[in-house]
Amino acid sequence: MEQRINVTEFVLLGLTQSPQGQKILFVIFLLIYLVTMVGNLLIVLTVVSSPTLHVPMYFFLGNLSFMDAVYSTTVTPNMIIDLFYVKKTISFQACMIQLFTEHLFGGAEILLLVVMAYDRYVAICKPLHYMTIMNQWVCTLLLLLAWTGGFLHAIIHILFVYNLPFCGPNVIDHFGCDMYPLLKLACTDIHIIGFSVLANDGAICVVLFTLLLVSYGVILRSLKNLSQEGRRKALSTCGSHVTVVVLFFVPCVFLYVRPPSTLPTDKSLAVFYTIVTPMLNPLIYTLRNEEMQNAMKKLWIRRRK
Ligand SMILES: *[C@@H]1O[C@H](CO)[C@@H](O)[C@H](O)[C@H]1NC(C)=O
C-alpha cells in the first residue's frame, strides 16, 4: 500500500537569499507597510467621522480601504519577520489561513470595485434616481454580496488545496502561500483540476475587467450631458476608479490567464499586488480628491482643538 506522510510545515525560499538583499527588502517593505496602514486607516477614520462623506461613494471607499489594510496584513508582516530568519517556515495551518484570507479579501475587493463602478454609473447616468436606487439598504446589500462572493471564492480554493496530499518535498519558492507553488507540491496527479480552478479564476478576471472597462466607457460617453464643473468632477473620480481597476486587474489577468506553470516573474508580480497595490489605493483616492482632502483637514483641526 502507498505510504503517505503528510507535510506539517512548508519552507519558504523568500525573495532573495542574500543577507544584504534581505536588509534592503526589510527597510523597503516595512516602509511600504507603514504607509499602507496609515493611509488606509486614515481614510477609514475620515469617512466614518465626517458627516459630509456619509454618501455611498465614500462608504464604499472606506470599506475598500479597510479591506486593503487587512489584506496587506495577511501577508506583509509575516514576510517582513521572515526576512530575519535563515530558514523560513510556515505551518500547514498558517499556510491555509493565509491562502484563505488572501483570497477572501482579494475576491471581496475585486467585487467591491464592480460595486463602485455601478455606483458611479447610477450617479452619472441616472442622477435623478440616484438617491432612491442607492439607498442605505441597497448599499449594505451590495457590500454583503461582495463579501459573500469573496467568501465563496476563498472557500472553493481552500477546500481544494486542503484536501490535496502533500507528502514532501515541502519547499515553496515564494514568500508566502499561493496557489501555483502549492499545486506544484501536491503529490498526486490532480494538477489538471487544480489548474482548471485557476483557469476559472482567469475567466472571471477577464469577464469582470471587460465589464468594468465597458461600464466606464458608458459613463464617459454620458459625460457630455453634464455641466463643465460636473464633468470635471466626474472625470477626476472616474479617473481614480479606473486607475485602481487597472492596478487590480492587470496582475490578475497576468497571473491566471496563461499556460499552467510557474513563471520566474510570479514573485515580483506577487510583490506588486500583495504589497504595493494596497498602498497605492489611498494615495490615488486622496491626492486627487478635494472633498476627501477637505474632510481630512477638518478632522485634523478638530483633533487639535
Ligand atoms: C462600509 O459601508 C457601510 C454601509 O454602506 C457603512 O455604514 C460603513 O461606515 C462603511 N465603512 C467604512 C469603514 O467606511
The ligand as an ORCA input file, in Angstrom:
! r2SCAN-3c Opt
* xyz 0 1
  C     -18.894     50.494      4.921
  O     -20.176     50.627      4.355
  C     -21.231     50.711      5.287
  C     -22.572     50.665      4.575
  O     -22.623     51.418      3.413
  C     -21.061     51.970      6.118
  O     -22.100     52.084      7.064
  C     -19.717     51.916      6.820
  O     -19.493     53.120      7.534
  C     -18.601     51.707      5.799
  N     -17.343     51.530      6.500
  C     -16.310     52.315      6.306
  C     -15.080     51.987      7.073
  O     -16.326     53.248      5.530
*
